[in-house]
Amino acid sequence: MKRIIVLHCFFLFVVVQVHAQKQDPLHWFSDYQQQNKTAIMQQYIDFIAIPNIPVIKNALLQNASFLLHEMQRAGIQNTQLLFSGKTTPPVVYGEVKVPGAKQTLVFYAHYDGQPVDSTNWHKGLHPFQPAFFSDKIEEGGTALTKEQLIDELKDNYRIYARGAADDKAGVMAILQAYIVLQKQKIQPTVNIKFFFEGEEEAGSPHLAAILHQYKNLLQSDVWIICDGPQPSNGKNLISFGVRGDTHMDITLYGSKFPLHSGHYGNWAPNPAWNLVRLLASMKNDSGYVTIKNFYSDVQPLSNIEKQALAKLDQDDEALKQQFGFNQPEMKNISLSEAILLPTLNINGIESGKFGALSTNSIPATASVSVDLRLVPGNDYQLQQQKVIQHIQSKGYYIINREPTDVERNTYPLIAKVICSDGYNAQKTPMNLPVSQQIIHAISSISSRGLVVMPLTGGSLPLYIIEQQLHATAISIPIANYDDNQHAANENIRLGNFWNGIKEMISIMIMH
């Protein structure tokens, strides 16, 4: 359930200066790209044209079947679908055992996507009909044919489709990296395991069961997570941790059905007003959450992290101008500092009707969906409980189902609270030998520089991997920072896609 909003400036980071190399270790890649671009791009376009949302019947299984077939064509060994149940989307698994290799790396990405409303997309675009443009549409990009896209193959060209960036770009970058090595007759230096999940956007509800069931199959030295966007400055990014995530749905009640606002206004309780007051009590005007002990268990920064934060070179003013707002929610700290804190975010509010459907009535219910991002030190269940206790402190009777008539006649304020599963934040030490290997590998092909981040703002189920397999995980995001992931007009910049393949190759042949 990543729900990542522009990773290019999240959290503190250290910029690794990349010194001039005597020779790019992948100096041959551009020739390979030109010779194989048609096959590579066609495979990618075919993949993102397959719907990847669960509301479309068999869509996720079709994605899994496509991947399984392509992995088998590539000669990947022991390919199979890992199920935790007959009705759950499978993990697509495969492996490559390298004679003499002393390390095993699992390469992770996910093939499922966020829900879509095609009516919100740019005119003429459809989430599952890939469209091609010379640049981002909002910046004057013009439509291209597929033939133009492939023939000219300019870095700024874009492909628009759901999943084009999040996260089918990651899946294809990993798969193509191995295919490149195979065709170039270059042997990887590590054993490779492929792990493509189909429920990440739903919160990975069956991931723990799959990891537990196949724990022997999935033993490794480290997991490489290919998901999320890179910085806006064009530098490559390595992240050694991610935030945790969980969700809560809260519904308040008034009458059993909507009432006429003229006949019953000022008398019948209005749950919409109650919800507004309740939500307002959870944050102050400076953007800080006022729920008791909300920040009390946040893990303090290390001295190294504090030093890196102090040296951070980030232009918040330019970001605000680009995003189109004047004043941030947390007024007294920078974006990088804000990402160090847990969040309480409103995803959506619903009560009554609006616009042409509006009626002169008092709504019967008011609901809000919130997500909570977690940082090291937070436990998602304890964080949920803090919210529940705050609601109780405002006089609400808490239930997890619809209220009975007896409850309605007994309690003046009733709140139904539904807590979703979640996962905690995860961090991998940056000084591990394998961490340093990966930094060196990525820096060797990073002509623009490398950003190394102890933690990023988005969320991935890395805590589950750590919990179930006692494994470490390192994230290598490859998508463009303005990819519109989780939103209308999702897109991938071609330069990021090709660079992502190179990053995955560099890890597969690292020393």
C-alpha positions in Angstrom: 0.0 0.0 0.0 2.7 2.3 -0.8 0.7 5.5 -1.3 3.9 7.3 -2.0 3.7 11.0 -2.8 6.9 12.2 -4.5 9.9 10.5 -2.9 12.4 12.9 -4.4 12.9 14.9 -1.3 11.7 12.7 1.5 13.7 12.3 4.7 17.3 13.1 5.2 19.9 12.0 2.7 23.6 11.9 1.9 24.7 12.7 -1.6 27.4 10.4 -2.8 29.8 12.0 -5.2 30.5 9.8 -8.2 34.0 10.2 -9.4 34.9 9.9 -13.0 35.3 6.2 -14.0 38.0 5.1 -16.3 35.3 3.2 -18.1 31.6 2.8 -17.5 31.2 -0.9 -16.5 28.1 -0.9 -18.7 29.6 1.0 -21.6 28.1 -1.5 -24.0 24.5 -1.0 -22.8 23.6 1.8 -25.2 24.4 -0.4 -28.2 22.4 -3.2 -26.7 19.5 -0.8 -26.1 19.4 0.3 -29.8 19.6 -3.3 -31.1 16.9 -4.7 -28.8 14.7 -1.6 -28.1 11.7 -2.9 -30.2 11.4 -6.2 -28.4 12.0 -4.7 -24.9 9.5 -1.8 -25.4 6.8 -4.1 -26.9 7.1 -6.5 -24.0 6.7 -3.6 -21.6 3.8 -2.1 -23.4 2.0 -5.5 -23.6 2.5 -5.9 -19.9 1.1 -2.5 -18.8 -1.9 -3.0 -21.1 -3.1 -5.8 -18.9 -5.5 -4.4 -16.2 -4.0 -4.9 -12.8 -6.8 -4.0 -10.4 -8.7 -6.6 -8.5 -12.2 -5.3 -9.4 -11.6 -6.6 -12.9 -12.1 -10.4 -12.8 -9.0 -12.5 -13.2 -6.9 -9.4 -14.0 -4.2 -10.1 -11.5 -4.0 -13.7 -12.5 -3.6 -12.6 -16.1 -0.6 -10.5 -15.0 0.9 -13.3 -13.1 0.5 -15.7 -16.0 2.1 -13.1 -18.4 5.1 -12.8 -16.1 5.4 -16.5 -15.6 5.5 -17.1 -19.3 8.1 -14.3 -19.9 10.3 -15.6 -17.1 10.2 -19.1 -18.6 11.1 -17.7 -22.0 14.1 -16.1 -20.4 15.3 -19.4 -19.1 14.8 -18.5 -15.4 14.7 -21.7 -13.3 12.2 -23.1 -10.9 9.5 -20.6 -12.0 6.2 -21.0 -10.1 3.2 -19.3 -8.6 3.2 -19.0 -4.9 -0.3 -19.0 -3.4 -1.5 -18.5 0.2 -5.0 -19.5 -0.9 -6.9 -20.3 -4.0 -8.5 -16.9 -4.4 -5.5 -14.7 -3.6 -3.3 -13.2 -6.2 -0.1 -15.3 -6.5 3.5 -14.3 -6.1 5.4 -15.0 -9.3 8.7 -16.7 -8.4 11.8 -17.8 -10.2 15.5 -18.2 -9.5 18.9 -18.3 -11.1 21.6 -20.3 -9.4 25.2 -19.2 -10.3 28.0 -21.6 -9.8 30.4 -20.3 -7.2 28.2 -17.4 -6.1 28.4 -16.7 -2.4 25.5 -14.3 -2.1 21.8 -14.7 -2.8 19.6 -11.6 -3.6 15.8 -11.5 -3.9 14.6 -8.9 -6.4 11.1 -7.7 -5.4 8.6 -5.6 -7.3 4.8 -5.8 -7.5 2.4 -6.1 -10.5 -0.9 -4.9 -9.0 -2.0 -1.3 -9.1 -4.2 1.3 -7.4 -7.9 1.6 -8.2 -8.6 3.9 -11.2 -11.4 6.3 -12.3 -10.8 6.7 -16.0 -13.0 9.8 -16.1 -10.3 11.7 -14.2 -7.6 11.0 -16.8 -6.5 13.4 -19.5 -8.9 13.6 -22.4 -8.3 10.7 -24.7 -6.3 8.7 -22.2 -7.4 5.4 -20.7 -5.6 3.7 -17.7 -5.2 0.4 -19.6 -4.6 1.7 -23.1 -1.0 2.8 -23.1 -0.5 6.3 -24.7 2.8 7.9 -25.7 3.8 11.5 -25.4 7.0 13.5 -26.1 7.0 14.9 -22.6 4.7 15.3 -19.6 1.3 16.4 -20.9 1.1 19.4 -18.4 4.5 20.6 -19.8 3.4 20.6 -23.4 4.1 17.0 -24.4 2.5 16.0 -27.7 1.1 12.6 -28.7 3.4 10.1 -30.3 2.7 6.9 -32.2 4.2 3.7 -30.7 6.6 3.6 -33.7 7.8 7.1 -32.9 8.3 6.3 -29.3 10.4 3.2 -30.0 12.4 4.5 -33.0 13.4 7.8 -31.4 13.6 6.6 -27.8 14.3 9.9 -26.2 14.7 10.1 -22.4 11.9 12.6 -21.9 9.3 10.6 -23.8 6.5 9.2 -21.6 4.2 6.2 -21.5 0.9 6.9 -19.8 -1.0 3.9 -18.2 -1.9 2.6 -14.8 1.1 0.7 -13.4 3.4 2.1 -16.0 5.6 3.5 -13.1 4.1 1.9 -10.0 5.3 -0.8 -10.2 5.4 -2.6 -13.6 8.4 -0.5 -14.4 10.2 -2.2 -11.5 9.1 -5.6 -12.5 10.3 -5.1 -16.1 13.6 -3.5 -15.1 14.4 -6.5 -13.0 13.4 -9.0 -15.6 15.1 -7.2 -18.4 18.3 -6.8 -16.4 18.6 -10.6 -16.3 17.7 -11.0 -20.0 20.3 -8.4 -20.9 23.0 -10.3 -19.0 21.9 -13.6 -20.6 22.0 -12.2 -24.1 25.3 -10.5 -23.5 26.7 -13.8 -22.1 27.6 -12.1 -18.8 27.2 -14.3 -15.8 25.8 -12.8 -12.6 28.0 -12.7 -9.6 25.1 -13.5 -7.2 22.3 -16.0 -7.0 19.1 -14.3 -8.1 15.6 -14.9 -6.9 12.6 -13.1 -8.5 9.6 -12.2 -6.3 6.8 -10.4 -7.9 3.9 -9.7 -5.6 0.2 -9.1 -6.6 -1.3 -7.5 -3.4 1.1 -4.7 -2.4 -1.4 -2.0 -3.2 -4.0 -3.8 -1.0 -1.6 -3.8 1.9 0.0 -7.1 1.3 -2.6 -9.0 3.4 -1.3 -12.5 2.5 2.5 -11.7 2.2 3.3 -12.9 5.7 1.6 -16.2 5.1 3.4 -16.7 1.8 6.8 -15.8 3.3 6.2 -18.2 6.2 5.0 -21.0 3.9 8.0 -20.7 1.5 10.6 -19.5 4.0 13.1 -22.2 2.9 12.7 -21.3 -0.7 13.2 -17.5 0.0 16.4 -17.6 2.1 18.8 -14.9 1.0 21.4 -12.3 2.0 19.3 -9.3 1.1 16.1 -8.2 -0.7 16.3 -5.6 -3.4 13.1 -3.6 -3.6 12.5 -1.9 -6.9 9.6 0.5 -6.3 9.0 4.2 -6.0 10.4 7.4 -7.6 13.8 8.9 -7.8 14.8 12.5 -6.9 13.8 15.3 -9.2 17.5 16.2 -9.7 18.0 13.1 -11.8 20.3 11.3 -9.4 20.0 7.7 -8.6 18.6 6.8 -5.2 19.2 4.1 -2.6 16.9 3.9 0.4 17.8 1.8 3.5 14.4 2.1 5.1 10.7 3.0 4.7 7.8 4.2 6.8 5.2 1.9 8.0 1.5 2.3 7.2 -2.0 1.5 8.5 -5.6 2.7 7.9 -8.7 3.5 9.9 -12.3 4.2 8.8 -14.4 6.2 11.2 -18.2 6.6 10.9 -20.4 8.8 13.1 -24.2 8.5 13.4 -27.2 10.8 13.7 -30.7 9.7 12.9 -31.5 6.3 11.3 -32.2 8.0 8.0 -31.7 11.5 6.5 -34.1 14.2 7.9 -35.6 17.3 6.4 -33.3 20.2 7.3 -36.2 22.6 7.6 -38.4 20.5 9.8 -35.6 19.1 12.0 -32.6 21.5 11.6 -31.2 22.7 15.0 -32.7 19.8 16.7 -31.7 16.5 15.1 -27.9 15.8 15.5 -25.9 16.3 12.4 -23.0 13.7 12.2 -21.2 15.8 9.5 -20.8 18.7 12.0 -19.7 16.2 14.7 -17.1 14.7 12.4 -15.7 18.1 11.5 -15.3 19.0 15.2 -13.8 15.6 16.0 -11.2 15.8 13.2 -10.4 19.4 14.1 -9.6 18.2 17.6 -6.9 15.9 16.3 -4.6 18.6 14.8 -3.6 22.1 15.8 -3.1 25.1 13.5 0.6 24.3 13.1 -0.2 20.9 11.6 0.9 18.8 14.6 -1.3 16.0 15.8 -2.7 16.7 19.2 -3.6 13.1 20.1 -2.0 12.2 23.4 1.4 10.5 23.1 1.2 10.5 19.3 4.9 11.3 19.0 6.1 9.8 22.3 7.7 6.6 20.9 9.5 8.1 17.9 13.0 6.8 17.7 15.6 9.6 18.1 17.9 10.4 15.2 21.5 9.2 15.4 24.3 11.8 15.3 25.1 10.8 11.7 21.5 11.3 10.7 21.4 14.7 12.4 24.6 15.8 10.6 23.2 14.7 7.3 19.9 16.6 7.9 21.9 19.7 8.7 23.7 19.5 5.4 20.5 18.8 3.4 20.4 20.8 0.2 16.7 21.0 -0.6 14.6 23.8 -2.2 11.2 23.6 -0.4 10.1 26.9 -2.1 10.6 25.5 -5.6 8.6 22.4 -4.6 5.7 24.5 -3.3 5.7 26.5 -6.5 5.7 23.3 -8.6 2.9 21.7 -6.5 0.8 24.8 -6.5 0.4 25.8 -2.8 1.8 28.6 -0.7 1.9 27.3 2.9 2.8 23.8 4.1 0.7 22.1 6.7 3.5 22.0 9.3 4.6 25.6 9.2 7.7 25.6 11.3 9.8 22.8 9.8 11.1 21.7 6.4 9.7 18.9 4.4 12.7 16.7 5.2 12.0 17.2 8.9 8.3 16.6 8.5 9.0 13.2 7.0 10.8 12.2 10.2 7.4 12.3 12.1 4.4 10.0 12.0 1.3 11.3 10.2 -2.4 11.3 10.5 -3.8 12.0 7.0 -7.4 12.3 5.8 -7.8 10.3 2.7 -11.5 11.1 2.1 -14.7 12.3 3.8 -18.2 11.3 2.9 -21.6 12.6 4.2 -24.8 13.4 2.4 -24.8 14.6 -1.2 -23.0 17.4 -3.1 -23.6 19.5 -6.1 -26.4 18.5 -8.4 -27.3 15.6 -6.1 -27.4 17.8 -3.0 -30.7 17.7 -1.0 -32.0 19.9 1.9 -31.5 17.2 4.5 -29.5 16.3 7.6 -27.3 13.3 6.7 -27.7 10.1 8.7 -23.9 9.3 8.8 -20.6 11.0 8.3 -17.4 8.9 7.5 -13.7 9.6 7.2 -10.9 7.3 6.0 -7.5 8.1 7.5 -4.0 6.7 7.0 -1.2 6.7 9.5 2.4 6.7 8.4 4.8 5.3 10.9 8.4 5.9 11.6 10.9 3.7 13.6 9.7 3.3 17.2 5.9 3.3 16.2 3.8 0.2 16.4 0.8 0.4 14.1 -1.7 -1.2 16.5 -0.6 1.2 19.3 -0.9 4.1 17.0 -4.4 3.1 16.1 -5.3 2.7 19.8 -4.1 6.3 20.5 -6.6 7.5 17.9 -9.4 5.4 19.4 -8.6 6.7 22.9 -8.8 10.2 21.6 -12.2 9.6 20.1 -13.4 8.1 23.4 -12.1 11.1 25.3 -14.5 13.2 23.2 -17.5 11.3 24.6 -18.0 8.7 21.8 -19.1 5.1 22.4 -16.9 3.0 20.2 -18.2 0.0 18.2 -16.9 -1.9 15.1 -20.3 -2.6 13.5 -23.6 -0.9 12.9 -25.2 0.4 16.1 -28.3 -1.4 17.5 -31.5 0.5 18.4 -30.7 0.1 22.0 -27.3 1.6 21.5 -28.8 4.5 19.6 -31.2 5.3 22.4 -28.5 4.9 25.1 -25.5 6.8 23.7 -25.6 10.3 22.4 -22.4 9.9 20.4 -21.5 6.7 18.6 -18.4 6.1 16.4 -17.8 2.9 14.4 -14.1 2.4 14.0 -12.7 -0.1 11.6 -8.9 -0.7 11.9 -7.1 -2.2 8.9 -4.0 -4.3 9.2 -0.7 -2.6 8.7 3.0 -2.8 9.1 5.7 -0.9 11.0 8.6 1.1 9.6 11.8 -0.8 8.7 15.4 0.3 8.4 18.6 -1.6 7.3 22.0 -0.5 8.6 23.9 1.4 6.0 27.3 0.1 7.3 26.6 -3.6 6.5 29.0 -5.1 3.9 26.2 -5.8 1.5 24.9 -2.3 1.9 28.3 -0.9 1.0 28.5 -3.3 -2.0 25.2 -2.0 -3.4 26.2 1.6 -2.8 29.4 0.9 -4.8 27.5 -0.9 -7.6 25.0 1.8 -8.1 27.5 4.6 -7.9 29.6 3.0 -10.6 26.8 3.6 -13.2 25.5 6.9 -11.7 26.8 9.6 -14.0 24.7 12.3 -12.3 25.4 11.2 -8.7 23.8 9.1 -6.1 21.5 10.0 -3.2 21.7 7.6 -0.2 18.8 7.8 2.2 18.4 6.1 5.6 14.6 6.3 5.3 12.1 7.4 2.7 8.6 8.7 3.2 6.6 6.1 1.3 5.6 2.7 2.7 6.4 -0.8 1.6 5.9 -4.2 3.5 9.6 -4.5 4.3 8.8 -4.9 8.0 6.9 -8.1 7.1 9.9 -9.4 5.2 12.2 -8.7 8.1 9.8 -10.2 10.6 9.1 -13.4 8.7 12.5 -14.1 7.2 14.9 -12.2 9.4 16.1 -10.6 6.2 17.3 -7.1 5.4 15.9 -5.0 2.5 17.3 -2.2 0.5 15.1 -0.1 -1.9 16.2 1.1 -5.4 13.5 3.3 -6.7 13.6 3.9 -10.5 10.5 5.9 -11.6 10.4 9.6 -12.3 9.4 11.8 -9.4 6.5 13.3 -11.4 5.0 9.9 -12.4 1.6 10.6 -10.8 1.5 7.2 -9.2 -1.7 6.3 -7.4 -3.4 9.1 -9.4 -4.8 10.0 -12.8 -2.3 10.2 -15.7 0.3 7.8 -14.2 3.3 7.8 -16.4 6.9 6.6 -16.8 9.7 8.6 -18.3 11.7 6.4 -20.7 15.1 7.6 -19.4 14.1 6.4 -15.9 13.0 3.0 -17.2 16.3 2.4 -19.1 18.4 3.7 -16.2 16.5 1.3 -13.9 17.5 -1.6 -16.0 21.1 -0.5 -15.7 20.8 -0.2 -11.9 19.5 -3.7 -11.6 22.3 -5.1 -13.9 24.9 -3.3 -11.7 23.6 -5.2 -8.6 23.4 -8.5 -10.4 27.1 -8.3 -11.3 28.4 -6.5 -8.2 31.5 -7.6 -6.4 
